[in-house]
Amino acid sequence: MSFTTHITDVPNDQVAIACDNVTISYGSFEAVKSVFLEVPRGKVTAFIGPSGCGKSTVLRCFNRMNDLIPSFSLKGRIIYEGQDLYEPKVDPVEVRRRIGMVFQRPNPFPKSIYENI
């Protein structure tokens, strides 16, 4: 599955988060392939598509929740505030402090209740 943004020529200083040729895999299965996306700052953006098309998979990458899945891998770059979120020096816990997620159903990390809070 691939996403293509319908927002054209968004100036860099107005981009909140961007995906640059992102492919997300679980083992040998490519869940999403070649995602190019610019989410404009201060605008409402919706991901719309059928169940199982990869919307949540991409969203989970924005705050590095997929890191906890052993077979997960990401190719490409996800840029937030000019920083590639998947560079080795980036602390995933700090990313999660800055980029929150709200789910339809509770989705805790596989840790204790205290560690999830």
N, C-alpha and C positions, 0 to 999 in steps of 0.2 A: 504494500500500500504506500502511496506517496501523497504528501500534502504539497500543494502549491498555494502560496499566498495570493489573494486577490487584491492586496494592497500594493500599489506600485510606487516606486521611488520615494519611500519613506526616508526622510533625512536621518542620518545616523544618530543625531542628538535627540531624535524623537522616537527611537526604537527602545522599547523596554527590555525585550528579550528576543534573541534571534537564533534560528537553527540554520546551520550552514552544512548542507549535504550530510544530514544525520541519518544513519542506519542503525537500528536497534535490533539486537539479536539475543535470543536465548538458546545457547548451544549453537547448533547449525540452523535453527529456524530464524529467519528474518521477519520480525514482527512488523516493522515499518522500514521502508527503504527510500533513501535519497530525499529526505525532508528538507525543504528550503522554506523558511518562514520568518517573517518579521512582524512582531506584535507591537503595534504603536503604543507609546506611553500615553496614559491618561484616556484611553479609549476602551470601550467594552468590546471584547473579542470572544467569539463563540466557535467552538469546534463542533461541527455537526457531521454525523455519519452513522452508518448502521452499527449495531452491536458487534464488537470484535474487530473493528477496522483499525484500531491502534490509537484512538484519541487519548485514553487514559494512560497508555504506555508512554506517549510523548509527554503528557502533563507530569507524570511521575519522574521523568528525567529532569524536569526543571528544578526540582529540589532534591535530586539524587536519591530518591527512594528506591530505585531499582538496584542500587549498589548492594543491597542486602540479599539479592538473589544471586547465588553462586554462578549460574550459567549466563548471567547478563553480560553483554558487551555493547559498547557504543563506538561507532566510527563517525567522524565529522566533529563539528564543534557546536556547543550551545553557549552563546555569549550573553552575559548579563552584566550591565554596568561596565562594558568594555573588557570583561574578564571571561575567559573560557572556563566554564564551571567544572570541566573535567581535566584540567591541568593537574599534574600530580601534587603541586604545592597547595591546592585549594582544599580547605577543610570542609568535608561534607556536612558536618554538624553546624558550622557557621552558615553554610548555604541554606540549610533548613531553618535557621533562625531568621533569615532574610526573605525567604520564599516559602510561604505557608501553603498548605493544601487543605481543602474542605471536601469531604467525600459524602456521597449519599448514604453510605453505611460506614460504621466504624471500621477503621483500617489501621490498627496499631502496629508498631514495629514489633518484631519478635523478641521483645525484651520484657522486663518487669513493668508493672503499672507505673512505679516511681520513675523509671528510666524513660518511659514514653512521655511523661509530663515534663 
